[in-house]
Amino acid sequence: SPAPLQFTRHKFVLHNRGFGGRTCVSFHDVENLKPEAADVFHVPPEQLRLPSFAEYNVLANLWYPEWASTNTWEWLRDQRSQNQRLVSGSRSCSIIGWDPEDHWSTRLLFRFIVKL
């Protein structure tokens, strides 16, 4: 289970598994962080979710092209198969991969979308 979530200068900071930032969290860890993140955003936890691949792709191509310049991956809400989720990134806005839901890495991170 990840360490407590901190909100500093508009960024979530986790000190988890020896690293700080939004890395080193599994899909399950991200789901468990929702209540704390919801408090930060002042919304119910049900309004927070990870982006789908389609949303990630559109956001990255239209508004955040810098996302394609990183060597990191991001958890997506899309399910590939039982206990596997899609991930995207690694110097592209259109590459997808997948990892087991309990996998974590220093190059695998997350971002929440707030449903309005």
QUIVEN-V972965 format. One record per residue. RES is the residue in three letters. NEAR is the number of other ideal C-beta (glycine too) atoms within 8 Angstrom. Layout:
BEGIN
res=<RES:RES>
near=<NEAR:NEAR>
END
This chain:
BEGIN
res=<SER:PRO:ALA:PRO:LEU:GLN:PHE:THR:ARG:HIS:LYS:PHE:VAL:LEU:HIS:ASN:ARG:GLY:PHE:GLY:GLY:ARG:THR:CYS:VAL:SER:PHE:HIS:ASP:VAL:GLU:ASN:LEU:LYS:PRO:GLU:ALA:ALA:ASP:VAL:PHE:HIS:VAL:PRO:PRO:GLU:GLN:LEU:ARG:LEU:PRO:SER:PHE:ALA:GLU:TYR:ASN:VAL:LEU:ALA:ASN:LEU:TRP:TYR:PRO:GLU:TRP:ALA:SER:THR:ASN:THR:TRP:GLU:TRP:LEU:ARG:ASP:GLN:ARG:SER:GLN:ASN:GLN:ARG:LEU:VAL:SER:GLY:SER:ARG:SER:CYS:SER:ILE:ILE:GLY:TRP:ASP:PRO:GLU:ASP:HIS:TRP:SER:THR:ARG:LEU:LEU:PHE:ARG:PHE:ILE:VAL:LYS:LEU>
near=<3:11:6:5:12:8:8:6:3:4:7:10:10:15:7:12:5:4:9:6:8:9:14:13:15:9:11:8:12:12:7:9:13:11:8:9:13:13:7:9:10:5:8:5:9:5:11:13:8:12:12:9:11:6:9:13:11:8:11:12:8:6:5:7:9:6:10:9:6:9:5:10:13:14:13:14:9:8:8:7:6:4:6:10:13:11:13:16:11:11:8:8:11:7:9:9:9:9:12:6:10:8:9:10:9:6:9:15:12:9:8:10:9:8:7:3>
END
